[in-house]
Structure formats: C-alpha cells, structure tokens
C-alpha cells in the first residue's frame, strides 16, 4: 500500500478539495488574521431571506435583482411538508452520501485489476490507460465546468453529475458480457462439464515434451526459452490479442466520468459558501461532507473483497481463488457503486437553487467588460505566480508527489497479490478496514497540527521536508519485505509417454509442496472435483495436485501491510500543510488561480501519465504471458519489487531535493519572507 500525498482524482479526490473555492476553508484557523477580515468582506451573507419579486430598472440600465430563496421540490411539485428539508446542513449530508459513492469507483477498479485483466485479456499498462482516461476527462472540463456551473441550478447540476457518473459505472459493468479470456471457460452447471473441459491439462500417451534442467527458476533470464517451453516473446504485450470492445467502452466511460466529476467539488463548495448565513460555519459544513467522502475508497475495497470471492458467472464452482484461471465478479462491484451513486444523488435535485436570499446589483454596461476583464486578470495572475520561484518549485513538488502516489496507489493491491501469492479477496480484507482509520486520522491530524501550530510558509516547508524524508527512509523496508521467485519442477524421465501441450499451462501445487507448470508435467491422468490425481511425477504422498501455486512460507505480508498503513498515515499528514504552502507562496489576490494551476499541473504531469508508466514497468517484469490473452501468468517477484519501488524511491529523492531548495530559498535567501510576515500581521 504505497503512500501518497496527492492521489488521482479517479481514486481519492474526496480526501481534500483541490479547487480555488476551498482556499478560504483551508486557510481558516491558521493564525492569519487577514483571512478573517477577508471572510467578513467577501463571504458575508444576509441574515434574513425574505421573498421579493424580480425587477429591473431599464432607465438606469441596471439589473437590481433580489432572488428569492427557493422551495424544495421538483418543478411545480413543492409540498409544504417538503420545506422542512430546505436546510444547508441537510444538503451537505445528502450530497456527502452521493459524493461517497463517486469517490468509490477508482478504488473499486484498483481492487479488481487482476480479474479485469484475466477477463478482458488486458496487460497492466492497458488497465493503466483506463485509470488515466478519467484524468483526461477531468482536465477537459474542470475549468469550463466550474465556471459555467455557477450560473446554473447547482443542486440539479450536481445531481446530473452524480447520475451520469453512476451510469458510467454501470456501463463499465457491461464488460461482463464479453467472453472470458482466461484459459478455461467454466462449463454450464454440472461439475462434470467443468472436469471435461480440463482434460487438456492431463497426461496422455504420445510424444515427449521435456525440459533439460532439474528445476526451473522463474527468475532466470532464459526461463521462457527452455527446451520445449513456449517462447513467450511471441505472446508479449505487443502481440497480444486485439483489445475488445469492452476495453474501449471502459475508456470512454472513464473519460465521461472524469468530465462530470471535475466540477462537482467547486460547485458544491460554491453552493455552501453562497447559502451559509454565518461564514464561520462553512468550514464545519464542508468538513462534514468531505469526511463522509473519505469513506468511499475503503468501502469500495471492502465491497471489492466480497465480489472477488464470487465467480464471474455467479455459478458454483470448485475452482480456488488462487487458481490462475479464477475471474471474480468484478462487474458486480461497478454495478453496486453505479446504482448506489444514482439512487443517492436523486434527492439532491430536490433542493432549491438558493436557500437564502441572494442580492445582485450590477450595471448592464459593465457585464461584458467584466467578462473581458476576468479573462485579462486570469492571464495576469498566471504571469505573476509563474514569476515566483517559491510557487514554481512548490508546483513541481506537487507534480512529483502526484506521480509517485498515483501509480503506486493504483497497483498496490496487484503488487501484494503477486508478491505474497494472495487472492484479491485476502488483500482487500487486509487493507480495507485499516485504511479507513489511516485516511481519516491522518487528514484530520494534519489539519489540526497545522492549525494549532499556526504554521506559515516556512513551517509547512519544514513539515514537508521531514515527512518526505521519513517516507524515503521507511519505504526502504519494502525492499526487505518481499518474497523469493517461484520455482517449478521439471518432468521426470517416467513421463516420456506424456504429451504436454506447451500452450496448456496451469500452475499446480503438489501434495509434496512442489510447483509444476501443469498437471501434465506432474504426470496426472485423472481429475476429481478440480483435484488432479494419479500423478506419476510425484513419488510420495497422495500423488495429486491442486491448481494454484504452493505457499512459499513468505512471512512478510503482515509487516508489509502495517508499514503501508503507517506510510499512508504520514502521507495524509501532509495534505493540509501542502495546500497551505501553495497559497502562502503567492499574494492573496492570486491564491485562487494558484490552487487551480497546481491541481491542473499535478493532474496533467503527475496523475495522468503515472498509471501508464507504472503499468509498463509491471509488464516488463512478466515471465510468462498467457497464450490466449494479453495478461501475465507469472511475474518475476524480485524484479517486480525492485522496479516498482525503486523507481518511486528515485523520484522521491528528487522530491526531497526540491523541498530542500525551497527551504534554502526561504531561510537563507529570505525569498518570500516579507510576504510571509504580511500574512501573519
């Protein structure tokens, strides 16, 4: 479970809002007296919400609008009993539930990667594309959607966003309709049909397929070039079967999901700020909703644990979850998340456009100029912030952090499945509950420490340096908490009468705790209840084998999970200080654009390419590719471990260097010190 300060919008965007409208909430309570004045000036709201008529004085060319607070309901259906629900706290809670399910889709995908790859015949880099597609949609619509959405009926816009997002999850579940690419397609209902389909793995009298070594180590460079063994270079990613329509459908659904999800937090924050009577309570209201959204990822992981234990066809089968042909009911997880998202979003549309009276008074002749001026100010602000070295360096640290965390988080469950020979259900159950306390406590404590210590720019940079250095040091334990490569036995001379098809690979474990490439290699001639028997290649015991690799006795799984939870906790500690650091490096007038530019760059250069890059790294460690699909059957565990975490550690070193330069500029060169002092006055 790899740590991350900024994870993908697909995965954990609910932890902390990363948009300009949230800057006032983040700054509140950090010891900045100017922020309190700013609150009273900008976010003050009228205490009374009296209903008045809309009118305009055309002679003065001025629109003077007193927009009435609305009524709960849909269209003309606004019954009296429903008006008791027209309250901002209830809106916050209602949308918090919908937001919880919207934040669950990404972690659901991460928990089902193995089953999706086996079902659709995808490589890990292919699944990385699905993750990145969501960020493409986010980048496409975040600015336009956030701006235009403010001029629309926000509750209905948020409802529409959640409903469409839920539909994208349902669309992803349609991948279940495609043919399973795994080597065995389970028979109809009877166990006999299943056994008949496994006859291809049995030993049958004919010519010999043998290997020249007494044992085969999957870590050897020529492992796939042994005599008679299938040359898997021809089955690599580049020559894998054509991608199915389901893959492209998931890509499109992910892009659409990113589009409709991009503006939800800005609009939600804007609606709360526009309708709160006491600006000091907005932070509590927003925090309540965001806290609810935090439970989305762990809830998705726990649901993923259950659906992983069910076969993809929901039929009874004797197949073990550790069988390389096992495909869980991954589609059910997306269906549950999608339907829950749609149902929980419907009540949101019943809230009125305004909960309290909104006043607006602007000359008509100024409106067009205001739009042009806004665009001009946008570019002026961008020019100003990009001239600030502290902000630019902070921008790069955010990009680096996002790149590390996005890829590692996306494939952390897959890593644990491969490294420790665990089923998806076992991994999800191991991390699902601990991650709830990790995310919630880390984020809350980070904000509390920042508030109590009244951390300014220098304090946030020091905290970031200490945190990143600790992550760099503790993550070295990942290189120790690993397992050895899988070893296989070769056919014995007594199996010269067997014809073993090199394409019919089915890793099995004998009762002698030895791995075999297939039941045929073990000399098995019969099968009963998914157990291969009469195996002449096994000289002792019951002479039988079961699908799946033997337990290699690797003792580090619990240590790995515990270390991962602690590192995730450290990462969450830096979320709030990280946002404070961004706004402290620029002037108050540029804080909004600074937050938006930081989120945009972190997505474009960090979370978008990272899953694809890490997916390519994982694919490069594959030893045996499936002959019937583009997914990997066997990984080199040691290469997987060192490449997966080694690349992250190298990039982490660069992150520490960048923060060190930041601290040097602030402490030694005194850059930004005057600005910092002004903030504390």
N, C-alpha and C positions, 0 to 999 in steps of 0.2 A: 504494500500500500504506500505508494510514493507520495511524499509531501508536496504541497503546492500552495502558493500564496494566491495566485490568480489562475483558476481553472477555467475550462472552456465555458462559454455561455451555454453550450449544449448540456454541460454536466452539472455545474454548481453556481450558476449566476445568481441564485437566490440567497447566497450567504450574505452579501453586502451589495447594495445597489451601486452600480458603477457609472451613474449618469449625473449630469450637471445639477438637476433639481435636488439631489440629495446632499449637496455640499453644505447647506445650512444645518442639516441634521448632524452631519459628521463633525462639523466644527463646534457645535454646541457643547458647552461644558469643558472646553479645552483651555479655559483660562483667558480667552480672547474677549475683552470687554467690548471691542468694536463690533464683534459678531452679534452681541445682544442688542446694540443700537441698530444694527442692520436688520435684525429680526423685526424690531418695532416699526421701523420705517417702511420695510418692503412687504412684510408678511402680515401686517395688522389687518384685521377683518372687522366689519361692523358687528356689534353685539346683537342687534335686532334684525330680524329677517321678515320685514313686512312686505306683503304682496302689493305691487304697484303696476300700473299699466305702462306699456312700452310707448314712448312718444319721441318725436324728433322735431326740432325747430329748424325748418328749412331756410328761413330768412337768415339765420346766423350761420348756415352751412355747418351745423354741428349736430352730431348724434349724442343725445343725452339719454342713456339707457339705464333703467332700473330693472334689471332682470329678476323676475320673481323666483323664489325658491320653489322647486317643483314638488310633485306628488309621486309617491311610489305607485307603480303600476306599469301597464303596457298600453299605450295609446289612450283611448277613452276609458279604459277599464282601470279606474283608480279608486277602489272602495275605501270607505272611511277606516275600516279595521286595518288596512294595509299601511296607513300613515304612521302608525306607531313604530314601524320598522324604518322610517326615514331618519336614520341617525348615522353619523360618521363612524362611530365605533363598530356598529353592526356591519357597515360596508367594509371596513377594514378586515373584520373577521371573515366575512363571506368571501371576499376576494383572496384572503390569505389561504383559504382551503383550495380554491381553484389554482392559485399560484403554486401550492404544494405539489399538485399533480403535474403542473407544467415543468417543474424542476426535476421530475422523476424520470423523464424519458431518456435523457442521456445516460444516467447510471444504469437504467434498465438495459440499454444497448451494451454497455460495458460488461454487465454480468452475463450476457447471453452471446458473447462473441464466438465462443467455441462452437455452440450449437448452430449459430447462423452460418459460420464458415463451412461446417460439415453439410448443412442442408443445401446451401446455395453454391457450394464449391468455390468459396472465396479464399483468397490469401489474406493475411493480416493487413497488408497495405491496402487491399480493397476495402476492408472494414474501416480503415483509417480515413478513406475517402468519404465514407458515409458520415463520419464524425465531423470532418472538415466542411462538408456541404452545408451543415447547419450554420457555421460561421460565415459562409459565403452569403447566405440569405440575410444574416444579421447585418453584415456590412452594407448590403444593398439598400436596406430600408431604415436603418436606425435613425439617421438624421432627418430624412423626409417624413418618416412616420411619426417621430417625436414632435416635429414642428406642426404638421398638419393636424395631428390628432388632438391638439389642444383646442382647436376651433370646432371640434365635433362633440357629439354627446359621448362623454368619456366612459360612463358605465356601459353603454351599449357597444362602444368601440372595444373596451376590454373584454366584454362578453363575446363579441365576434372573434377577437383574437384567440381566446381560450377555446372556443368551439372549433375553429379551424385547426388550431394546434392539436386538439383531441382527435380530429378527423385524420390528421397526418399520422398519428399513432395507429389508428385503425387501418389506414392504408398500408403501413409497414407490416401489419399482421397478415396482409393478403399474400405475403411471401410463402405462407404455409401451403398455398395451392400448387406450388411448383414441386417437381419431383425431387426427392431426397437424393443428393449426390453421394451419400455415403456408400460404401461398398456393398452393403446389404440393405435391401428394402424389405422390411418386415412383412411376412405373409398376412393373410386375412385375419382369421380369428383363432384358428387352432394352432397349438404348439407344433403339430406335426408338419404343417406347411412351413413354419419357420425353420424347423430342422431340415426339411428337404432343401430349402434354399441355401443351406450351409454345407451341402455335400461337396461343393467346390473346394472346401478347405481340408478335406480328408485325404489320407494317403490311398492312392490307387496303384495297382501293379502296372509298371511301364518303365520308361527310361528314367535315368537318374538326374536329379538336379542337386548338385552338391556344392560345398564351399571348401576352400583349401585350408583354412585356418581352424584351429581347435576352438577358438572363441572369437566372437566379433564384438569389438568395442565401437559403439556409435560415435565416439569422439574422433576416431581415426579419419584421416583425410581421404582415404580410399575406401571408406565404408560402403559407398554405393557402387564401387567398381569391382567388387569381389567376383570370383568366377561364378557365373550363373545368376548373380543377383541383378535385379533390374536396374538399368542405368537411369537414375532419376534426374539426370541433367535434361533428359527429354521431357520430363514432367515438371519442369520448373514453372515459375510464375509466368515467364514469357511465353510458354507454350501450353498453358493451362486451357481447359475448355472455355468456349465463348461464355461471356457473362450473361446470365439470364435476365429476362425482363424484370424479375423481382428485384434484382440489384439496382437497376436504373430507376425503378419505381421508388425504392427506398431513398435513392439520391434526390429525386425530385421532391419527395415528401419532406426530407430533411431541409432542403432549401426553403420550401414554403414554410416549414415550421420556424426556421430562423427568421424569416421575414415578419411573420405575425407576432413572434415573441420579442422582437427587437425593441419595440416601443412600449411594451407593457409597463415596465418599471418607471420610465419617465412620466407616462400619463397617470399612473397610479399615484406617484409622488405629487404630481401637479394637482390632482384632484383633492388629495388630502390637504395640501397647503392652501388651496383655494377655498376650502369649506370649513376649515378649523376656526373656531371663534377665538381661542387662546393659542397663539403661536407656540407657546412654551410646551403645549401638549402634543404637538405634531411629532416630535421625536419618539414619544411613547407609542403613539398610534402606528407610526411607520415601523418601529422596532417590533411591535406585536405581530404585525403581518409578516415581516421578514423572518422573525423567529419561527413562525409556522412553516414558512417555505424551506427552512433549514432541514426539516424532517422529510422532505421529498426524496433526496438521494438515499438515505438509509432505508426508507420504506420501500423504495424501488428494489434495493438489494435484497431485502427480506422476501418480497414477492418473487423476485428472481430465483431465490433459493427454492421456493415451492414449485414453480413451474419447471425448474430444471430437473426436478425429481419425477416429472411426468414425461412419458414418451410423446414424441411429436404428434402421433396419431391418436393419443389418449387411449391406446389399447393396452391390454395386459400383455406383458412380455417377460420372458425370463432373462432378458439382457441386463447386464450390470451397467451401472452408470460410468464405470471405469473402462468399459468396452470402447475401443476407438470408433465403433460404428454408432455409438449412442448419440441421439439427437433429442434434446429436451424440447418441451412445448414452449419454445421461446416466443412464438407468436401470441400465446395467451397473455404473457406479461404486457405486451404492447396493447392488446385488446383491453385489458383491465385498466391500464393507465389512460387510454384514449376515452373509454366510456366514462370513467370517473371524472376526467377533466371536463367533458361535455356537460355531464349532469351537474357538477358543482358550479359551473360557470353560468348556467341559466338564471339563477336568482339574481345575479349581478345586473342583468339588463333591466330589472325592475326598479332600480334606484334612479332618482331624478337627475337631471343634468346639473342642477345646483341644489345643494342642501341649505344654503343660506343666501341672502340677497347679495347680488354682485352688481357693483356700480361701475359704469364705464362712461367717460366723457372725453371725447377726442374730436377735434375739428376734422371734417371730411377732407379738407385740402391737405391735411398733414399725413393722411393714411398712406398714400403712395410714397411720399417722401420717407416715411418711417420704414417701409419695406426696403427701399433702396439704401437707406442709412444703415439698416440692420445688416445688410449684406456687406456694405463697406466696413462696418465695425467688426464684422466677423474676420475679414482678411487682415484688418489692422491688429486685432487681438492675436491672430495666429503669428503675424510677423513679430509682435512684441515678445510672445512667450518663446518663440524659437530663437530669439536672441539672448535668452537667459541660459547660461551654461548649466546652472543647477537643475533647471527644468529639463533640459535636453538629456542630461545624464540620468535624471530620475526616470525619464521616458524610456531610456534604453534598459535600465534595471528592471522596469516593469515588463518589457518585451522579453528579456531573458528569463525572468521568473515565470512568465506565462508559457514560454516554450518548454521549459523543464517540466512544469507541473502538468500541462495539458496532455502530453504524450504518455508520461509516466502514470497519471491517474487513469487514462483511458484503457491501458493494457495491464494494470497491476493485477487484476483478477486472473487474467490469462497467464501471467507470469507465475503466479502461485499454483495454478493448476498444472502447469508443465513442470516447474521446478520440484514440487513436492508430491507429484502424482496424486492430486486430489481432484474430486469431481467438482463441477461448478456449484452444486448444492453445498458441499462441505465448505468451500471457500466463502460463499455468500453468508452462510450461517456464522462463520468465524469472525467476519468483519462487520456484518450488518448492525448488530447491537452496539458494539464498541464505538462505531463511527458516529452514532447519534450523540453520545456524550463528548466525543472529540470535537466535532464541528461546533456544537452549541457552546460548550465551555470555553473552547479556545477563542472563538469570536467574541463572546461576552467579556472574558477576562482581558483580552487585548484592548477592547474599548474602555473597560474600567480602569486599567493601568494608565492608559493614555489620558483619561480624564483626571484621575487622582493626582498624577504627577505633573499635570499641566504641561505636557510635552510640546515643545515648539519644534522648529525645523531641525535644530541640532540634536535634540533628544530623539526624534524619530529616526534620524540617520544613524545615530549610535545604536539604537534598538535594532534597526535593520541589519547593521553590520554584525552585531552579536548573534542575532538569530540566524543569519545566513552562514556565519562561521560555524555555529553549532550544528546546523544541518549538514554542512560539508564534512564535519568530523564524524558525526554519528552515522551518517549514511555509509561510511566505510565498513560498518558491521554487515551490510548487505553482501559484501564480497565473501564474508566468512559464513554467514547463514545460508549456505547453499548445499546442493547435493551432487553426488558423482554422476557421471554419464551412465546410461543404461547399457548393460552388456547382454549379449544373446549367445546361446549355444549353437553350434553348427550340427548338421545332420551326422549321425553315426554311420559307420560302414554297413550296419544292418539295414539301413534304409535305402539300399541301392535299388530296390524294386519299386520305390515310390516315384510317382510323377508329381512334382510340386510346381504348380504354376507360379512363376515369379510375379505375376500380376495379382495373385490372390494372397495378399499379405494380411494377416490377422494376428497381432501380437497376443501371445497367451502366456500364462504363468503355470508352470507345472507344480505338482504337489511336492516336488523336490526344491521349490523356490528358485527355479531357473527359468529365465525368459527364453521363449522360442519365437522365431519370426512368424510361424503359422503352425496350426495343428498338424499339417502335413510334414513339416520339418521335424516335429516331435514323433512322427510315425503313428499318429492316431487314425484309427479306422472306423470309429463309431461315434455317435453323438446322442446324448440323452439329456433333456432339459438344459440345453445350452452348455453342457459339460462334455468335452471331448474325451473319449475313453479308449482303452486298448492301445495305448501309446507305447510302441516298442522302443522308441528312442529314450524312454525313461526307464532306467534299470532298477529303480527301487520305488517303494511306496505303492500307491494305487494305480499308477501309470495312467494318470488323467491330467488334463489341463483345463484352465478356465480363461476366457477372454479377459484381457487386461494385463498390465504389467505388474510384476511382483512388487511387494513393499520392500524398498531397499533399506529400510530402517533409518532413514534420514531424520534426525531428531530436532531439526531447526524450525519447523513450521510455526510452533507457538512463539518462539523467540522472534521470528520474522514479523508475525502479526503484532506482537507487543511493541516492537521497535517502530513499525509502521504507524501505529496509533499515536505513539509519542511524537514522532516526527510530524504527523499531520496536525497534532495539537500545537506544536511550535510554529508551523506554517500559519495556522489560523490566528495565532497571536499577532502576526504582523499585518493582518488585513486592514484594520482601522488605522494604525500608525502609517501604513503605506499610503492611504488616501489623504491623511493629514499632511504627509510630506509633499504630496503633489500640490495641494493648494497653498502651502507655505512658500513654495518656490516662485510664485507669481504674485502680481498685485491683485487686490480684491476684485477689481473690475474684470480681471481675466481668469478668475477661478473657474467659472463655468466652462469656458472653452478649453481650459487646461484639462479639466476632468474628462470632457468628451474626447479630446485629441488623444489623451492617454489610453482610454478604453479602445478607441479606434485602432491605434497603432499596436496595442497589445494583441488585439484580435487578428489584425492583418498580418503581422510579422511573427506572432507567437502561437496563439491557439489554433490558427487556421492551418499552417504547414506542419505543425508538430506531430499530429497523429499519423500523417502520411510518412514522415521521416522515420518515426519510431516503428511504424509498421514495416517499412523497408528493412530496418535493422533486424527486426524479429524474423522476417522471411529469410534473411541472409544466414541465419543460424539453423535453418531446417536441414535435416539429414536425409529424410525420406519423404517425398511428395506422394500423395495419393495418385494411383494410376487412373482413377476415374473422376477426379475432381481437382480443383486448384488449391486445395487446402493441404496443410502439412500433417503428416502422420507422426513424425518423430523429430524432436529438436535436440540439438547439442546443448545440454543443460549448462555446461560451463561457459560456452561461447555466449549463450543467451544471457547468462548472469553478468558476465564481464562487459559485454557490449551494451546491454540495456541500462545498467547503472554507470558504466564507465563513461559513456557519452554525457550522461546527466551530470556526473561529477566534474568533468572537464568544463562544461558550460557553467556549472556552479562556481568554479574558481574564477571565471570571468565576471560573474555576478559580484563576488566578494571584492574583486579589484575595482569594479565600477563604484561600489559603495565606499570603498576606501578613498578613492579620488574625490568623491562627493564630500566626505568628511574633511579631507585635506583642504579643499576649497573653502569650506565654511569656517574651520578652526584656524588654519594657518593664513590663508589668503583673505579671510574675512569677507568673502563674497556672499552677499545676501544677508550679512549681519544687521545692516541698517534696516532692511525690510523686516527682519525678524523682530527687531526691537520695536518697530512701529506696531507690529501685531500685538505685542504684549502690553502696550500702553493702555 
